[in-house]
Amino acid sequence: MEIEKRGRRAKKQNLAVRDRTLQKWHSKARVTENSDRLEE
C-alpha cells in the first residue's frame, strides 16, 4: 500500500516538473522563432 501511494505521488511530481520544463521549452522556442524572423 505504501509503495503504491509513493508511486502515485512521484508520478504527480514528475508531471508537474514536466509541465514546468515544457513551459520553459515553449517560451524558449517562441523566443528563438522571433529572433529567426528578425534575422531574415
N, CA, C and O atoms as a GROMACS GRO file, in nm:
protein
  160
    1MET      N    1   0.084  -0.121   0.000
    1MET     CA    2   0.000   0.000   0.000
    1MET      C    3   0.087   0.126   0.000
    1MET      O    4   0.066   0.217  -0.080
    2GLU      N    5   0.185   0.130   0.091
    2GLU     CA    6   0.269   0.250   0.100
    2GLU      C    7   0.342   0.276  -0.032
    2GLU      O    8   0.351   0.389  -0.079
    3ILE      N    9   0.394   0.168  -0.092
    3ILE     CA   10   0.470   0.185  -0.216
    3ILE      C   11   0.379   0.244  -0.324
    3ILE      O   12   0.420   0.333  -0.399
    4GLU      N   13   0.255   0.195  -0.332
    4GLU     CA   14   0.162   0.248  -0.433
    4GLU      C   15   0.140   0.396  -0.413
    4GLU      O   16   0.144   0.474  -0.508
    5LYS      N   17   0.118   0.436  -0.287
    5LYS     CA   18   0.096   0.579  -0.258
    5LYS      C   19   0.218   0.660  -0.302
    5LYS      O   20   0.205   0.765  -0.365
    6ARG      N   21   0.336   0.609  -0.267
    6ARG     CA   22   0.458   0.682  -0.304
    6ARG      C   23   0.469   0.694  -0.456
    6ARG      O   24   0.505   0.799  -0.508
    7GLY      N   25   0.438   0.584  -0.526
    7GLY     CA   26   0.446   0.586  -0.671
    7GLY      C   27   0.354   0.691  -0.731
    7GLY      O   28   0.391   0.763  -0.823
    8ARG      N   29   0.232   0.698  -0.676
    8ARG     CA   30   0.137   0.797  -0.728
    8ARG      C   31   0.190   0.938  -0.704
    8ARG      O   32   0.183   1.024  -0.792
    9ARG      N   33   0.243   0.961  -0.584
    9ARG     CA   34   0.294   1.094  -0.553
    9ARG      C   35   0.410   1.129  -0.646
    9ARG      O   36   0.419   1.242  -0.696
   10ALA      N   37   0.497   1.033  -0.671
   10ALA     CA   38   0.612   1.056  -0.759
   10ALA      C   39   0.562   1.089  -0.900
   10ALA      O   40   0.615   1.179  -0.965
   11LYS      N   41   0.460   1.017  -0.945
   11LYS     CA   42   0.406   1.045  -1.079
   11LYS      C   43   0.354   1.187  -1.087
   11LYS      O   44   0.380   1.258  -1.184
   12LYS      N   45   0.281   1.229  -0.983
   12LYS     CA   46   0.228   1.366  -0.982
   12LYS      C   47   0.342   1.466  -0.988
   12LYS      O   48   0.335   1.564  -1.063
   13GLN      N   49   0.447   1.443  -0.910
   13GLN     CA   50   0.562   1.535  -0.910
   13GLN      C   51   0.626   1.537  -1.049
   13GLN      O   52   0.660   1.644  -1.100
   14ASN      N   53   0.643   1.419  -1.108
   14ASN     CA   54   0.704   1.414  -1.241
   14ASN      C   55   0.622   1.494  -1.341
   14ASN      O   56   0.678   1.566  -1.423
   15LEU      N   57   0.490   1.481  -1.335
   15LEU     CA   58   0.404   1.556  -1.427
   15LEU      C   59   0.422   1.706  -1.406
   15LEU      O   60   0.432   1.782  -1.502
   16ALA      N   61   0.428   1.749  -1.280
   16ALA     CA   62   0.445   1.891  -1.251
   16ALA      C   63   0.577   1.940  -1.307
   16ALA      O   64   0.584   2.046  -1.369
   17VAL      N   65   0.682   1.862  -1.286
   17VAL     CA   66   0.815   1.900  -1.337
   17VAL      C   67   0.811   1.906  -1.489
   17VAL      O   68   0.864   1.999  -1.550
   18ARG      N   69   0.747   1.805  -1.550
   18ARG     CA   70   0.741   1.802  -1.697
   18ARG      C   71   0.666   1.925  -1.748
   18ARG      O   72   0.709   1.986  -1.846
   19ASP      N   73   0.555   1.960  -1.682
   19ASP     CA   74   0.480   2.079  -1.724
   19ASP      C   75   0.571   2.201  -1.720
   19ASP      O   76   0.572   2.282  -1.813
   20ARG      N   77   0.647   2.214  -1.610
   20ARG     CA   78   0.735   2.331  -1.596
   20ARG      C   79   0.838   2.334  -1.707
   20ARG      O   80   0.860   2.438  -1.769
   21THR      N   81   0.903   2.219  -1.732
   21THR     CA   82   1.007   2.216  -1.834
   21THR      C   83   0.945   2.243  -1.972
   21THR      O   84   1.006   2.311  -2.054
   22LEU      N   85   0.826   2.190  -1.996
   22LEU     CA   86   0.760   2.215  -2.124
   22LEU      C   87   0.732   2.363  -2.141
   22LEU      O   88   0.755   2.419  -2.249
   23GLN      N   89   0.683   2.428  -2.035
   23GLN     CA   90   0.655   2.571  -2.044
   23GLN      C   91   0.783   2.647  -2.076
   23GLN      O   92   0.783   2.735  -2.161
   24LYS      N   93   0.893   2.613  -2.006
   24LYS     CA   94   1.021   2.679  -2.032
   24LYS      C   95   1.060   2.657  -2.177
   24LYS      O   96   1.099   2.751  -2.247
   25TRP      N   97   1.049   2.531  -2.223
   25TRP     CA   98   1.090   2.496  -2.359
   25TRP      C   99   1.006   2.573  -2.461
   25TRP      O  100   1.058   2.622  -2.561
   26HIS      N  101   0.874   2.583  -2.434
   26HIS     CA  102   0.786   2.655  -2.526
   26HIS      C  103   0.825   2.802  -2.533
   26HIS      O  104   0.832   2.858  -2.642
   27SER      N  105   0.849   2.864  -2.418
   27SER     CA  106   0.885   3.006  -2.418
   27SER      C  107   1.018   3.025  -2.491
   27SER      O  108   1.035   3.121  -2.565
   28LYS      N  109   1.113   2.932  -2.469
   28LYS     CA  110   1.242   2.941  -2.538
   28LYS      C  111   1.220   2.928  -2.689
   28LYS      O  112   1.278   3.003  -2.768
   29ALA      N  113   1.136   2.831  -2.729
   29ALA     CA  114   1.110   2.810  -2.871
   29ALA      C  115   1.051   2.936  -2.932
   29ALA      O  116   1.088   2.976  -3.042
   30ARG      N  117   0.958   2.999  -2.859
   30ARG     CA  118   0.897   3.122  -2.910
   30ARG      C  119   1.003   3.229  -2.930
   30ARG      O  120   1.003   3.299  -3.032
   31VAL      N  121   1.092   3.242  -2.834
   31VAL     CA  122   1.198   3.344  -2.844
   31VAL      C  123   1.286   3.317  -2.964
   31VAL      O  124   1.317   3.409  -3.040
   32THR      N  125   1.327   3.192  -2.984
   32THR     CA  126   1.414   3.160  -3.097
   32THR      C  127   1.339   3.183  -3.228
   32THR      O  128   1.398   3.231  -3.324
   33GLU      N  129   1.211   3.150  -3.232
   33GLU     CA  130   1.132   3.174  -3.354
   33GLU      C  131   1.133   3.323  -3.387
   33GLU      O  132   1.156   3.361  -3.502
   34ASN      N  133   1.108   3.406  -3.286
   34ASN     CA  134   1.105   3.551  -3.309
   34ASN      C  135   1.240   3.600  -3.359
   34ASN      O  136   1.246   3.681  -3.452
   35SER      N  137   1.350   3.554  -3.298
   35SER     CA  138   1.483   3.601  -3.339
   35SER      C  139   1.511   3.553  -3.482
   35SER      O  140   1.572   3.625  -3.560
   36ASP      N  141   1.467   3.431  -3.516
   36ASP     CA  142   1.487   3.381  -3.652
   36ASP      C  143   1.417   3.473  -3.752
   36ASP      O  144   1.472   3.506  -3.857
   37ARG      N  145   1.296   3.515  -3.718
   37ARG     CA  146   1.222   3.602  -3.809
   37ARG      C  147   1.294   3.736  -3.824
   37ARG      O  148   1.302   3.792  -3.934
   38LEU      N  149   1.347   3.786  -3.714
   38LEU     CA  150   1.416   3.916  -3.720
   38LEU      C  151   1.541   3.905  -3.807
   38LEU      O  152   1.575   3.998  -3.880
   39GLU      N  153   1.610   3.791  -3.800
   39GLU     CA  154   1.734   3.776  -3.876
   39GLU      C  155   1.708   3.768  -4.026
   39GLU      O  156   1.793   3.808  -4.105
   40GLU      N  157   1.591   3.718  -4.067
   40GLU     CA  158   1.563   3.701  -4.210
   40GLU      C  159   1.562   3.834  -4.284
   40GLU      O  160   1.540   3.837  -4.405
   0.00000   0.00000   0.00000
